[in-house]
Amino acid sequence: MELLTTNNVWMMICTALVFFMHLGFAFLEIGLTRQKNTLNILFKNIFIITIGLLLYCLVGFNLMYPGEFNGFLGFAGFGLDAPLTAEGTLDLAYNEGYTYWTDFLFQGMFAATAATIVSGAVAERIKIVPFMIFTLIYVGLVYPIAGSWKWGGGFLDEMGFHDFAGSTLVHSVGGWAAVVAVCLLGARIGKFKDGKPQAIPGHNIPLATAGVLILWLGWFGFNGGSVLSADPASTSLVLVTTCLAAAAGGVVAMLTSTAMYKNLDLTMFLNGILGGLVGITAGADVVTPTSAIIIGAIAGLLIVLAVSFVDNTLKLDDPVGAIAVHLVCGIWGTLAVGIFSTNPEHSFITQLIGVLCYAGICIISSFIIIFILKKTVGIRVSEREELEGLDAHEHGMDAYPDFRLNEH
């Protein structure tokens, strides 16, 4: 009982840290976008976490953890049904690391993150109601079904696919949907001129910096809690590999962007840190500290190259760099398990199969959802609404009523 209590308390602390990450996402997104869309972004972030928890309670948890199922799709019923003893009290033998309720709440915090990733990529030009509908379907159905393939004991888990805390299951699931959404939505007005990308500066870089530091802190819960206990050896290793990868990602991104663009770009530095965090998330429990530094360093390099590739080659408009951070580094981190894992059973080919499976379900499902929304209710605001700001037109108020910057 004492061990269960200790483990459960640690898991609840980690749950709180992952919840705190949503503030980090919100700060990062509003900091890297323009003042006139601040309320719109905050509204989406609040909607995602509130509706995400409710959906995960009603259907998501039992879709993701259906018990015995065919490995592809299972459902244990609507709502939460905690295991009880013969006396009608909560069965504490549910798991040696945590209770049923803790399990639900910790996993529920992860569920909303996938839609939050999409929110940043489509910022400043998407209609809010279609985005809310997309969130309902993607978080309520697609994420938990895809998650069941690994974390629910599905076919990828049986194959030996390893994703410790979600480089693919969380970050790439959001990243693939972000790519589809950006393609169907189009770029912001003024982003491309004669085919060349133009910088659209964010209105509050200090706030974006605070957001990244909050996210880094939250990752102590994101990865540390994924140990699913307070085991000293495993937890401390995971926190060390997580921090080293983040630091390496930031430093390498800073150095690479400076070499390429001849300026010390703080936003690239920040995204390098996030890239390192996303990259280490799949294998934080099975790599050495030195390997973690290498994984984070490569993620930092990939961030700079991917941001340039998304802008200059693909001509996609991603205001916060979500595709580079969550998709590219998510894929890299998942594949890195097959290269650096200390477990000889982890295979690069199996990791690649897992990446491809998640690419398939995410691209197809997100395309169907967003394409139908585009053809029915429309997904993009009018030119006037975009130029004047979504805060005024979607919400009828201003985030900074007494302080207004000149914006285009």
Order of alpha helices (4+ residues) and beta strands (2+ residues): alpha-alpha-alpha-alpha-alpha-alpha-alpha-alpha-alpha-beta-beta-alpha-alpha-alpha-alpha-alpha-alpha-alpha
